[in-house]
Every structure is written in C-alpha cells, then in structure tokens.
Amino acid sequence: MEGCLVKSPRNPILPAVPGTWMEAQTANPDLLLVGDIYHLYFRGQQGGHDRIGLATIPRGQFDGATWNVRADPVLDVGLPGDWDEEHVLDPASVRVNGTVFLYYSMVGKRCPRSIGVATSTDGIHFAKRGGDPVVKGGGPEVVWRDGKFYLYYWKEVPGRTGFQLHLAVSDDGFKFREDPAGPVLPVGAKGQWDSHTVETPRIFREGETYYMIYCGSDRFSDYPASAGLATSTDLVHWRKYEGNPIFSRGDQGDWDEGAIWFTTVEKIGGKYYLWYEGYGGGEARNKEYGSYLQGGKSQIGLATMEADCFFVPATARPARG
C-alpha cells in the first residue's frame, strides 16, 4: 500500500517563507470544507512562537498543492499567564450546525501541553473559549457523530516516555468526559515500528468505517519515522492494520528525511490526498529534530493515491485490552 502513495514533485507545497509568520517552519495540516472553499489550517513559527494560520482554495480550483495563504494567523498566542501564552499549534477542526470548532494544543508556563478550543461561524475569525483546557494532553483530532464530539489526543505512557492515544467525548464540544478504559490506541508490542510512541491521529470516514492515520516510532517520543492505519466502526474500538506502516519519511537528503506527523487524508474526485508535516535538514536523518543551526525545519508536503489502490477491510476488534 505504501508504494501506491506518490509524493508530489512540488513538495514542500507549503514551505517556510522568510519575513512572514511562517518564516521558521510550517506544520500540522488539517483540512476542512466550509461551503465551497477548502480550508487548510496549519502551524507556522516566527520569533520562537507557534501560531495557527489558514490556507484556502475554492473547490473548483482544487489540485491539492495550490493554496492561498492568509497573511496573518487566525489564532495567536495568549496573554502572559494564559494556558497558551507561548504556543498555539496542532489544529483539529470540525463544522457542526454552521459553527467551526477548532481544537488546538496550548503551551504555556501553567502546563506543558493541554487542549483548548476556539469557535467561528466563517472558518476564519475565531474566538477562544476561555477557562480551563478541555483536556490535558496534546495533538488533537476531532470527529462529530450522532450529536457527540469524539476528541482524540496523546498522553504519556505511564512509567516511561512516549505517547499513546486517548479519547474524550462531549455533547456540546466544550465539556468532555475522558474514557476511563485507558488508551484507545496504545503503543505496539516490543519490536514493532510503533512500540515507543503513537501520536498525531487524523481520521476520515468511508461508509460505516472510520480510518485513522497515525504516526509512530520505536525510538523517539515525538519524532516518528512512519505512519500507520487503524480502523473502527464505532470510534471507540480500533484495530491496527496488519500491513503497517503505510507511509514513511523521505530518503536521506530529502526535505522530509527526518520525521513525519499529522498525515491528513481526504478522498476527492476519485483520488486520496495526504497532507503531512515533514522534517529535514541538518542532522535530521539520525538526530531527533536535527539542528536548527544547520537548517533543520518542518514544512508541509503532499502525497496522492488513486482510489482503486486503497482497500482495508473494516473490523471492530479492539486494539486495546
């Protein structure tokens, strides 16, 4: 299956741009259709702070790689003392009854990583929901089904480093109940490609099956070399695909040679589009995050796959337990 995914020759399609709010890096893509306009939310970095920005394209002009980037971020860092005073990143969006809910990771002195939410009626102008975080953790993904919000996020593996994926559910998008059963997608067994960490989930649906693309590593907590697939029919019980991983970082010397995150998939016009954050440059191939001084950075790329190349049977057998 990995061989079916073809990386775009235009990569990175959203590069870091000197002199802008995204001059140091671009990352964390998340796609949302609002009316007839595709919205791609993503993280940019300038001056040591991460902010969330937006690129758009009308449905009739869509090719996956061409985007109109707004000059200013749509979500900025908070004030001193706020949960998000240092960084806002990892956007995850869903549109419910005309309102866009944008979940995001918050970084500040009060907590190293927690999740907040902002809302909008047009997908551009957002108002943050004040108060405490909706959950503690990071790297959110959200799905709305049958009147409920399903929020996925990583938390540390108890007793050691590394992350695994948890679930919280809400009726209104603001007050969440964490699943007491533990992680819905745990790390893999010893020796597996995702044995140390699983993180940055993205979910799409076909028929009655939900597909989660997630990133993992057997070495690092937050520097995954590959992405895998898990399936579910109820958004609670997930089974990892036996053919994992399905997508990986680039070859040595490529712009994405170090790690990949936030593999965001959408089927459009008979083709699957996969946007992702890739890291490369400097010592990125062998050293976690490489070296900023030697040019290491994240940027956003694209891979595509013809629809008839993709088939994974659905199953509700749980990954946990």
Beta strands, then each sheet from edge to edge (+ up, - down):
strand 1: 6-7
strand 2: 25-34
strand 3: 37-46
strand 4: 49-58
strand 5: 68-69
strand 6: 87-96
strand 7: 99-108
strand 8: 111-120
strand 9: 127-128
strand 10: 135-136
strand 11: 138-145
strand 12: 148-156
strand 13: 163-170
strand 14: 176-178
strand 15: 197-206
strand 16: 209-217
strand 17: 226-232
strand 18: 239-240
strand 19: 247-248
strand 20: 259-268
strand 21: 271-280
strand 22: 297-306
sheet 1: 1+ 22- 21+ 20-
sheet 2: 2+ 3- 4+ 5-
sheet 3: 6+ 7- 8+ 9-
sheet 4: 6+ 7- 8+ 10-
sheet 5: 11+ 12- 13+ 14-
sheet 6: 15+ 16- 17+ 18-
sheet 7: 15+ 16- 17+ 19-
end
